[in-house]
Amino acid sequence: MKNVMKIVVPVILFGFLMTSCATSVQVRPARGVVVTKVHRSKIIVHKNVNYYRSAGVWYVKKSRVYKRVNVPAGVRVTTLPRGYKTVKVRGVKYYTCKGVYYKKSGKKYIIVQV
């Protein structure tokens, strides 16, 4: 029994001392989401700015990293992102994905503010 206690007490003490107060520290989120790679992105050029769309999320490339942005109204795309939903707002049909609203215009879709 004494041998078991010689092992159990130090293990419990070590575990107690290894717990840190760092678990209570709150980390403030950075301004905007920044990633180093955007997988399977489509590049859309609007007013001489390259926008990268991946899985319905829009990015702009800034010196080797991609920063998540709100895409401006008026951008035209040929396809809707996967997972879009059809909604009606005041009787008008829109397509939405991750907070971005699209409206059909001919064979393309225009990003609009709703």
C-alpha positions as CSV (number, residue, x, y, z in Angstrom):
1,M,0.0,0.0,0.0
2,K,2.9,2.4,0.8
3,N,4.4,1.7,-2.6
4,V,1.1,2.6,-4.4
5,M,0.8,5.8,-2.4
6,K,4.4,6.7,-3.3
7,I,3.3,6.6,-7.0
8,V,-0.2,8.0,-6.8
9,V,0.5,11.1,-4.7
10,P,3.2,12.5,-6.9
11,V,1.1,11.8,-10.0
12,I,-1.8,13.7,-8.6
13,L,0.4,16.5,-7.3
14,F,2.1,16.7,-10.7
15,G,-1.3,16.9,-12.5
16,F,-2.5,19.6,-10.1
17,L,0.6,21.7,-10.6
18,M,0.5,21.3,-14.4
19,T,-3.0,22.9,-14.6
20,S,-2.5,26.5,-15.5
21,C,-4.4,29.7,-15.0
22,A,-4.1,30.2,-18.7
23,T,-7.4,28.5,-19.2
24,S,-9.1,31.6,-17.9
25,V,-7.3,33.9,-20.3
26,Q,-9.5,35.2,-23.1
27,V,-8.1,35.8,-26.5
28,R,-9.5,38.6,-28.5
29,P,-10.3,37.7,-32.1
30,A,-8.1,39.4,-34.8
31,R,-9.7,41.9,-37.1
32,G,-10.9,39.7,-40.0
33,V,-10.0,36.2,-40.7
34,V,-6.6,35.6,-42.4
35,V,-5.6,32.3,-44.0
36,T,-2.5,31.3,-46.0
37,K,-4.2,29.0,-48.5
38,V,-7.6,29.1,-50.2
39,H,-8.6,25.7,-51.5
40,R,-10.4,25.4,-54.9
41,S,-11.0,29.1,-55.2
42,K,-12.6,30.9,-58.1
43,I,-11.1,34.2,-59.0
44,I,-13.5,37.0,-59.7
45,V,-12.2,40.4,-60.9
46,H,-14.3,43.4,-59.9
47,K,-13.1,47.0,-60.4
48,N,-9.5,45.8,-60.8
49,V,-9.6,43.9,-57.5
50,N,-9.1,40.1,-57.5
51,Y,-11.6,38.4,-55.2
52,Y,-11.2,34.7,-54.3
53,R,-14.3,32.7,-53.5
54,S,-14.0,29.4,-51.8
55,A,-17.0,27.5,-50.3
56,G,-19.1,30.7,-50.4
57,V,-16.5,32.7,-48.4
58,W,-14.9,35.7,-50.1
59,Y,-11.2,36.7,-49.7
60,V,-8.7,39.3,-51.0
61,K,-5.0,38.5,-51.3
62,K,-2.7,40.8,-49.3
63,S,1.0,39.9,-49.4
64,R,1.0,36.1,-49.3
65,V,-2.2,35.8,-47.1
66,Y,-5.9,35.8,-47.8
67,K,-8.1,38.1,-45.8
68,R,-11.8,37.4,-45.5
69,V,-13.9,40.3,-46.8
70,N,-17.4,41.4,-47.4
71,V,-17.9,41.3,-51.2
72,P,-19.2,44.5,-52.7
73,A,-22.6,44.6,-54.4
74,G,-22.5,44.4,-58.1
75,V,-20.0,41.6,-58.5
76,R,-21.1,39.2,-61.2
77,V,-20.5,35.4,-60.9
78,T,-21.4,32.6,-63.3
79,T,-22.2,29.9,-60.7
80,L,-23.6,29.9,-57.2
81,P,-21.6,28.4,-54.3
82,R,-22.4,25.0,-53.0
83,G,-25.0,25.0,-50.3
84,Y,-26.9,28.0,-51.4
85,K,-30.5,28.5,-50.4
86,T,-33.4,30.1,-52.3
87,V,-35.3,32.8,-50.4
88,K,-38.0,35.3,-51.2
89,V,-37.7,38.9,-49.9
90,R,-40.7,41.1,-50.6
91,G,-41.7,38.8,-53.4
92,V,-38.3,38.8,-55.1
93,K,-36.4,35.6,-55.5
94,Y,-32.8,35.6,-54.2
95,Y,-30.1,33.0,-53.5
96,T,-28.1,33.2,-50.3
97,C,-25.0,31.5,-49.0
98,K,-23.1,32.5,-45.9
99,G,-24.7,35.9,-45.6
100,V,-24.2,36.9,-49.3
101,Y,-27.3,37.4,-51.5
102,Y,-27.3,36.7,-55.2
103,K,-29.9,37.7,-57.8
104,K,-30.2,36.1,-61.2
105,S,-29.5,38.4,-64.1
106,G,-29.6,36.6,-67.5
107,K,-27.1,33.7,-67.3
108,K,-25.2,35.2,-64.4
109,Y,-25.8,36.1,-60.8
110,I,-25.2,39.6,-59.3
111,I,-24.4,40.1,-55.6
112,V,-26.9,42.5,-54.0
113,Q,-27.6,44.1,-50.7
114,V,-30.9,43.0,-49.2
